[in-house]
Amino acid sequence: MSLEGINRALVSHDLVQDLKWNAGLREEFAEDEAAVLDRYELTAAERTAIEERDFRTLYDLGFHPYLGAQFARILFANNKSGATGAVQHLLASIRREPLPGDAEAGGA
């Protein structure tokens, strides 16, 4: 995706920024993701992509690449164990490969 393809109207950008800067919201998101998502006027495609951890679709919708990396870290590394696991999940999603550790999809 090129930077020209960024859709500045995506509400998911606001979600990620809020999660990035608000520890309480991150905790709530971890406990009840659906309740947090309900507060944002996400398109159906955005919400589904978030729920399915489908970064490829988010990028196809015009999601900013920097925020994608930040969101992957929030979702998969939770800023505790570094970014390696988050990067692996992000790349697998973009490539449409099974997510690392997804036994049902045949991942390790």
C-alpha positions in Angstrom: 0.0 0.0 0.0 1.2 3.5 -0.8 0.9 6.4 1.5 -1.4 8.0 -1.1 -3.8 5.2 -0.5 -4.4 6.1 3.2 -8.0 6.7 4.0 -7.9 9.4 6.6 -11.7 8.9 7.3 -11.2 5.4 8.8 -12.4 5.5 12.4 -10.1 2.6 13.2 -7.2 5.1 13.1 -8.9 6.9 16.1 -9.3 3.6 17.8 -5.7 2.7 17.6 -4.5 6.1 18.7 -6.9 5.9 21.7 -5.6 2.4 22.6 -2.0 3.5 22.2 -2.3 6.4 24.6 -4.9 5.1 27.1 -3.8 2.2 29.3 -7.3 1.9 30.8 -8.9 1.6 27.4 -6.3 -1.1 26.5 -7.2 -3.1 29.6 -10.9 -2.7 28.8 -10.2 -3.8 25.2 -8.5 -6.9 26.4 -11.4 -7.8 28.7 -14.3 -6.9 26.4 -13.2 -6.0 22.9 -16.7 -5.9 21.5 -17.8 -3.3 24.1 -14.9 -1.0 23.1 -15.5 -1.5 19.4 -19.2 -0.6 19.9 -18.2 2.9 21.0 -16.5 3.6 17.6 -18.4 4.2 14.4 -16.4 1.6 12.5 -17.6 0.4 9.1 -18.6 -3.2 9.0 -15.5 -4.0 7.0 -13.2 -2.3 9.6 -14.9 -4.0 12.5 -14.7 -7.4 10.9 -11.1 -6.9 9.9 -10.2 -5.9 13.5 -12.1 -8.8 15.0 -10.4 -11.3 12.6 -7.0 -9.6 13.1 -7.0 -9.2 9.3 -4.4 -6.5 8.7 -4.4 -7.1 4.9 -8.0 -6.0 4.7 -7.3 -3.0 7.0 -4.5 -1.9 4.7 -6.7 -2.5 1.6 -9.3 -0.2 3.3 -6.6 2.5 3.6 -5.3 1.9 7.1 -2.1 3.8 7.9 0.9 1.4 7.9 2.5 3.0 11.0 -0.8 2.5 12.9 -1.0 -1.1 11.7 2.3 -1.8 13.3 1.2 -0.1 16.5 -2.1 -2.0 16.5 -0.3 -5.3 16.0 1.9 -4.6 19.0 -1.2 -3.8 21.1 -3.0 -6.9 20.0 -0.2 -9.4 20.0 2.6 -8.2 22.2 0.7 -5.9 24.6 4.0 -3.9 24.9 5.4 -6.5 27.4 7.4 -8.9 25.4 8.7 -6.8 22.6 7.6 -6.6 19.0 8.8 -9.9 17.5 5.5 -11.8 18.0 3.5 -8.8 16.8 5.5 -8.4 13.7 5.2 -12.1 12.9 1.4 -11.9 13.3 1.2 -8.7 11.2 3.3 -10.1 8.3 1.3 -13.4 8.3 -1.9 -11.5 8.1 -0.7 -9.3 5.3 0.6 -12.3 3.4 -2.6 -14.3 4.1 -0.6 -17.0 5.8 -1.7 -18.9 9.0 -1.0 -16.9 12.1 1.9 -18.0 14.2 0.6 -20.4 16.9 -2.7 -21.0 15.2 -2.9 -24.8 15.5 -6.3 -25.0 13.6 -4.7 -23.3 10.6 -1.6 -25.5 10.8 0.7 -22.8 12.3 3.5 -23.6 14.7 
